[in-house]
């Protein structure tokens, strides 16, 4: 039994609908690798078809054939939908990164989140984090760009209590093993993101 013909734009529409569903539910859905790859293959088929039409079109005719216009419109729409889908996911990734105070290891350690990412998205997050850390290091003595803007810090150092074990953390003064229940006096800029995430609690 022959399959029903698929109209141009159906696959692209599915991608856009996924992005919309992600926005409505405020979640990052699993990266749809199979749909993206199928849409890219459709793009290549459309481009070959467009080339074939152009080759068979009389050179002295200035008006493009209607079939070519339809195919080119489908190609452009597919591109816009692919870009919109990936732009949406990049925005969500950045939001998630800042929601955990820039603690990338903790973000990627979340299996539910990690399973929804493509390998390229993991690479993007790592590159994004590296850029942020490089930029942050240029102002480490004057400003911590990772710090919360709602509660202004009063001191450079702060006493904290570990309320959720978060393991060994690299700081400017070396590594610290933050074991639950213990207290430390540390540089605020080194652990601000852990306070935001709820691993540490500031001791007044």
C-alpha positions in Angstrom: 0.0 0.0 0.0 1.5 3.3 -1.1 2.1 5.9 1.6 0.2 9.2 1.4 2.1 12.0 -0.3 3.7 14.5 2.1 3.3 18.2 1.5 6.2 20.6 1.5 6.7 22.1 5.0 5.1 19.3 7.1 8.4 18.3 8.7 9.4 21.9 9.4 6.0 22.6 11.0 6.6 19.6 13.3 9.8 21.2 14.5 8.2 24.6 15.1 5.3 22.9 17.0 7.9 21.1 19.2 9.5 24.5 20.1 6.1 25.9 20.9 5.3 23.0 23.1 8.6 23.4 24.9 7.7 27.1 25.6 4.2 26.3 26.8 5.4 23.7 29.2 8.5 25.6 30.2 10.7 22.5 29.6 13.4 21.6 27.2 12.1 18.6 25.2 14.4 15.9 23.9 16.4 17.0 20.8 14.6 15.5 17.8 17.7 14.3 15.9 15.7 12.0 13.5 13.3 14.8 12.5 16.2 17.3 12.0 18.1 14.8 9.8 15.0 13.9 7.8 14.3 17.6 7.2 17.9 18.2 6.1 17.6 15.3 3.6 14.4 16.9 2.3 16.3 20.1 1.8 18.9 18.4 -0.3 16.2 16.7 -2.4 14.5 20.0 -2.9 17.8 21.7 -3.9 18.5 18.9 -6.5 15.0 19.3 -7.9 15.5 23.1 -8.1 18.8 22.6 -9.9 17.1 20.2 -12.4 14.3 22.7 -13.1 16.8 25.5 -13.7 18.9 23.4 -16.1 15.8 22.5 -18.2 14.5 26.1 -18.2 15.2 28.1 -21.4 18.0 30.5 -20.9 16.2 33.3 -22.8 13.2 33.2 -20.5 13.4 35.7 -17.7 10.4 34.5 -15.8 11.2 31.6 -13.4 8.8 28.6 -13.8 6.1 28.3 -11.1 7.5 25.0 -9.9 10.9 26.6 -9.1 9.2 29.3 -7.1 7.3 26.8 -5.1 10.4 24.7 -4.4 12.5 27.7 -3.5 9.8 28.9 -1.1 9.7 25.5 0.6 13.5 25.6 0.9 13.5 29.0 2.5 10.7 28.1 4.9 12.5 24.9 5.9 15.7 26.9 6.7 13.8 29.4 8.8 12.1 26.7 10.8 15.4 24.8 11.4 17.0 28.1 12.6 14.0 28.9 14.8 14.0 25.4 16.4 17.7 25.6 17.2 17.6 29.3 18.3 14.8 28.3 20.7 16.9 25.5 22.2 20.0 27.7 22.5 17.9 30.3 24.4 16.6 27.6 26.7 20.1 26.2 27.3 21.4 29.7 28.3 18.4 30.2 30.6 19.1 26.8 32.3 22.8 27.7 32.6 22.1 30.9 34.5 19.3 29.4 36.5 21.9 27.2 38.3 24.3 30.1 38.7 26.6 29.0 35.9 27.5 25.7 37.6 27.8 23.6 34.4 28.9 20.3 36.0 25.8 20.3 38.2 23.6 21.1 35.2 25.1 18.3 33.1 25.0 15.9 36.0 21.2 16.0 35.9 20.3 12.9 33.9 16.9 14.2 32.9 18.4 17.2 31.4 21.5 15.5 29.8 19.3 12.9 28.1 17.4 15.6 26.3 20.5 17.3 24.8 22.3 16.4 21.6 26.1 16.0 21.7 26.4 19.3 19.9 24.3 21.1 22.6 26.6 19.7 25.3 29.6 21.0 23.3 27.9 24.4 23.0 27.3 24.6 26.8 30.9 23.8 27.5 32.1 26.4 25.0 29.6 28.9 26.4 30.8 28.2 29.9 34.5 28.6 28.9 33.8 32.0 27.3 31.9 33.1 30.4 34.7 32.0 32.7 37.3 33.7 30.5 35.3 36.9 30.6 34.7 36.6 34.3 38.5 36.2 35.1 39.2 39.7 33.6 37.1 41.3 36.4 37.6 38.9 39.2 39.1 41.5 41.5 36.4 44.2 40.9 33.2 42.4 40.0 31.7 38.9 40.0 29.4 38.6 36.9 28.0 35.4 38.3 26.8 36.9 41.5 23.1 37.4 42.3 21.8 40.9 41.5 18.9 40.7 44.0 21.0 40.4 47.2 24.0 42.7 47.1 27.1 41.2 48.8 28.5 43.1 51.9 31.8 41.3 52.1 34.3 39.6 49.8 34.3 36.5 52.1 31.4 34.7 53.6 30.8 31.9 56.1 28.7 29.2 54.6 27.2 25.9 55.8 26.8 22.9 53.5 23.2 21.9 53.4 23.5 19.6 50.3 26.7 17.8 49.6 28.2 19.1 46.3 31.6 17.4 46.3 35.0 19.0 45.6 34.9 22.5 44.1 37.8 24.4 42.6 38.3 27.9 44.0 40.9 30.6 43.6 42.6 29.3 46.8 42.5 25.6 45.8 40.0 22.8 46.1 37.4 22.5 48.8 35.4 19.3 49.6 32.0 20.6 50.6 30.6 17.9 52.8 27.1 18.2 54.3 27.0 19.8 57.7 30.4 21.4 57.6 31.1 25.2 57.6 33.7 27.2 55.6 34.8 30.8 55.2 35.3 31.3 51.5 35.5 33.9 48.9 31.9 34.8 47.9 32.6 34.9 44.2 33.8 31.3 44.3 30.6 29.9 45.8 27.9 32.3 44.9 26.4 29.9 42.4 26.3 27.2 45.0 24.3 29.4 47.3 21.9 30.2 44.4 21.5 26.4 43.7 20.8 25.7 47.4 23.9 23.6 48.1 25.3 26.2 50.6 23.6 28.4 53.1 25.1 31.7 54.2 25.6 31.8 57.9 24.8 35.2 59.4 
